[in-house]
């Protein structure tokens, strides 16, 4: 997929199973597997996370321009964790450059970050609950974009509909990941070098367990 492709429309019937059945969300197992994945490749994960910290720190020095750059880069860089996790779950070797493959999906990821961020923010203003609902509901959006090459809006809506079937279970999972990163922040911020990649890998593992993989090349 070229970086500035909008993505494709995917046959919605591919998701009939997920839309019509309830699934089991094993939060503890996802986080445990995420931790094991992190431990096996600790150097790569910590190194990439440090690079993100440095990049965001440099960009933050440039006021408005820096904020725009961060907004543009955040989604494709964050998706790097997902792509690496997908490859490892598929038994493929990890190359450090894989962390940057999110830029192959730049436009739909960027559009999702704008549209999703706006809708969640509006929902937070409107009595908070709609914002929390959407924040959890969009959990699988980036995974669907990179796995199906899906356009951002269909990915958002597909994720929301699938997760709504088990929303409270996914809310518990989201809260667990939030708590993990909060602990990482409280550990003088150094803990984020562990909690960010572990939580990202746990979310990717949850997607694989619930959705399976459509593609084999990310």
MOBEL-V522071 format. One line per field, one symbol per residue. phi: phi as a letter, one per 20 degrees, with the letter a starting at -180 (. if undefined). burial: + if it has 16 or more other C-alpha atoms within 10 Angstrom, else -. A space follows every 50 residues. Layout:
phi = ???
burial = ???
This chain:
phi = .fgdffndedgfffdgffedceceddgfffffffffffffcfffffffff ffgffffffffdlfffffffffegfffffgfffffgfffemefedgfffd ffffcgfffffffffffffffffffemmggffgfgffegegffffeedlf ffffffffgffffgfcgfffffffffffffffffffelnffffeffffff ffffffgffedmdeecbd
burial = --+--++----------++---+-+-+--++-+++-++---+-+++-++- -+---+--++-----+---+-++++++++++++++++-+--------+++ +++++++++++++--+---++-++-----++-++++++++++++++++++ ++++++-++++++++++-+++-++-++--+++-++-----++++++++++ ++++++++--+-+----+
